[in-house]
Amino acid sequence: MRYFILTFTLLVAFQPHESSATSKLDEIFSLIKDRLNLASDVAAAKLKTCKVIEDLPREADILANVTSQGTTYGLTKEAVQTFYKAQMEANKVIQYNAVVRNAVTFNRNPTPDLAEIRTKITALDNKILPLVKPAVTELGDLYKTREGCLEAISKQVDPAQSDYFKTAFLRATTLFIETCLSPPICTTNPNLGLH
């Protein structure tokens, strides 16, 4: 019996333990997906209230707001704008698809409250923005090759999602993809023919 207890104790003691800390990459990718999942509701609200999907004045206001917030998290204005322009474009991909594919269904269902949806998006943005820099840093620290880095992002793509959602997700993660394609992760190797 003592042998069993000792063996069991040793086995448990030497089992790999998952880190209690959540990966910043996993966290930000999950929040980006949550943000994209609201795009269909935005589309339904805009369709039923005859609002255009591409609202450039609103986008400019959002960019100005997140840019000023982003600099408090150590991000450059350019990085914040690149990241959020990608979020907006990704959401529009889903909105356009949702409107075209679901116009009849949207007319039968109750109209989502656009103000409530935007409040949810703002709450997600408030969680996403502080994670951008740590997630990019984590990506660079964990993956030392372009292939490993890009594979980590591709594993976040849910094969069960529609093609347009996958495209939108990849567009929303452009900043991370560009990190994989930039030094020091990506270096030119004459054997690979990359120049």
C-alpha positions in Angstrom: 0.0 0.0 0.0 2.8 2.4 0.8 4.4 1.6 -2.5 1.1 2.5 -4.2 0.8 5.8 -2.4 4.4 6.7 -3.0 4.1 5.8 -6.7 0.8 7.8 -7.1 2.3 10.8 -5.3 5.4 10.8 -7.6 3.2 10.4 -10.7 1.0 13.4 -9.7 4.1 15.5 -8.7 5.7 15.0 -12.0 2.7 15.5 -14.3 3.0 18.7 -16.4 0.7 21.3 -15.1 -1.0 23.9 -17.2 -0.1 27.4 -16.4 -2.7 29.2 -14.4 -1.9 32.3 -16.4 -4.0 32.7 -19.5 -2.2 33.2 -22.8 -2.6 36.8 -23.9 -2.8 35.5 -27.5 -5.6 33.1 -26.7 -7.4 35.7 -24.7 -7.2 38.4 -27.4 -8.2 35.9 -30.2 -11.2 34.9 -28.2 -12.2 38.5 -27.7 -11.7 39.2 -31.4 -14.1 36.3 -32.2 -16.6 37.6 -29.7 -16.5 41.0 -31.4 -16.9 39.4 -34.8 -19.9 37.4 -33.5 -21.7 40.7 -32.9 -21.4 41.8 -36.5 -24.5 39.9 -37.7 -26.6 41.7 -35.0 -25.1 45.0 -36.1 -26.1 44.1 -39.7 -29.6 43.2 -38.7 -30.1 46.5 -36.8 -28.7 48.5 -39.7 -30.8 46.7 -42.3 -34.0 47.2 -40.3 -33.3 50.9 -39.7 -31.9 51.6 -43.2 -28.4 52.5 -42.0 -25.4 51.9 -44.3 -22.8 49.5 -43.2 -19.9 51.7 -44.1 -20.2 54.7 -41.7 -17.0 56.6 -42.3 -17.7 59.4 -39.8 -18.4 56.9 -37.0 -15.3 54.9 -37.9 -13.2 58.1 -37.7 -14.6 58.8 -34.3 -13.9 55.3 -33.1 -10.4 55.4 -34.5 -9.7 58.8 -32.8 -11.0 57.4 -29.5 -9.1 54.1 -29.6 -5.9 55.8 -30.8 -5.8 58.1 -27.8 -6.5 55.1 -25.5 -4.0 52.9 -27.2 -1.1 55.2 -26.5 -1.7 54.8 -22.8 -1.0 51.1 -23.3 2.4 51.7 -25.0 1.1 51.3 -28.5 2.0 53.7 -31.4 -0.8 55.5 -33.1 0.0 53.6 -36.3 -0.3 50.2 -34.5 -3.6 51.1 -33.0 -5.0 52.4 -36.3 -3.7 49.4 -38.2 -5.3 47.0 -35.6 -8.7 48.8 -35.4 -9.0 49.4 -39.2 -8.6 45.7 -39.5 -11.3 45.1 -36.9 -13.7 47.4 -38.7 -13.0 45.8 -42.1 -13.4 42.4 -40.7 -16.7 43.3 -39.1 -17.9 44.8 -42.4 -17.1 41.5 -44.2 -19.5 39.7 -41.9 -22.1 42.5 -42.0 -22.2 42.5 -45.8 -22.5 38.8 -45.9 -25.2 38.7 -43.2 -27.3 41.4 -45.0 -27.1 39.6 -48.3 -27.7 36.1 -47.0 -30.2 36.9 -44.3 -32.3 39.9 -45.4 -35.6 37.9 -45.3 -34.8 36.4 -41.9 -33.8 39.7 -40.5 -37.2 41.2 -41.5 -39.0 38.5 -39.5 -37.0 38.8 -36.3 -37.1 41.5 -33.7 -34.7 44.4 -34.4 -31.6 44.2 -32.3 -30.9 47.5 -30.4 -27.9 49.0 -32.1 -27.0 51.1 -29.1 -26.9 47.9 -26.9 -24.8 46.1 -29.4 -22.4 49.0 -29.6 -22.1 49.1 -25.8 -21.1 45.4 -26.0 -18.5 46.1 -28.7 -17.1 49.0 -26.6 -16.8 46.7 -23.6 -14.9 44.2 -25.7 -12.7 46.9 -27.1 -11.9 48.0 -23.6 -10.7 44.4 -22.9 -8.9 44.0 -26.3 -6.9 47.2 -26.4 -4.7 46.5 -23.3 -4.0 43.0 -24.7 -2.6 44.1 -28.1 1.0 44.8 -27.1 1.3 41.9 -24.6 -0.1 39.5 -27.2 2.2 40.7 -30.0 5.1 40.4 -27.5 4.0 36.9 -26.5 3.8 35.9 -30.2 7.4 37.1 -30.7 8.6 35.4 -27.6 6.9 32.0 -28.2 7.5 31.6 -31.9 10.9 32.0 -33.4 10.1 30.9 -36.9 7.6 32.3 -39.4 6.1 28.9 -39.9 5.5 28.3 -36.2 4.1 31.8 -35.7 1.7 31.5 -38.6 0.6 28.0 -37.6 -0.2 29.3 -34.1 -2.6 31.8 -35.7 -4.1 29.3 -38.2 -5.0 27.0 -35.2 -7.3 29.8 -34.0 -9.4 29.5 -37.2 -12.4 27.4 -36.5 -13.0 25.1 -39.4 -16.7 24.9 -38.5 -17.2 28.6 -39.2 -18.3 30.0 -42.5 -15.7 30.9 -45.1 -16.5 34.6 -44.7 -16.2 34.4 -40.9 -12.8 32.7 -41.4 -11.8 35.5 -43.8 -13.0 38.1 -41.4 -11.1 36.6 -38.5 -7.8 36.5 -40.5 -8.4 40.1 -41.5 -9.0 41.0 -37.8 -5.7 39.3 -36.9 -3.6 41.1 -39.5 -1.4 42.8 -36.9 -0.4 39.3 -35.6 0.1 37.9 -39.1 2.3 40.9 -40.0 4.3 40.2 -36.8 5.0 36.7 -38.1 6.1 38.1 -41.4 8.5 40.6 -39.9 12.0 40.4 -38.4 13.1 39.0 -36.0 10.6 36.1 -36.5 10.8 36.1 -40.3 14.3 36.4 -41.8 15.2 36.0 -45.4 16.8 32.6 -46.1 18.4 32.2 -49.5 17.5 28.6 -49.5 13.8 29.4 -49.3 13.9 31.9 -52.2 12.5 34.7 -50.0 13.8 38.1 -51.0 
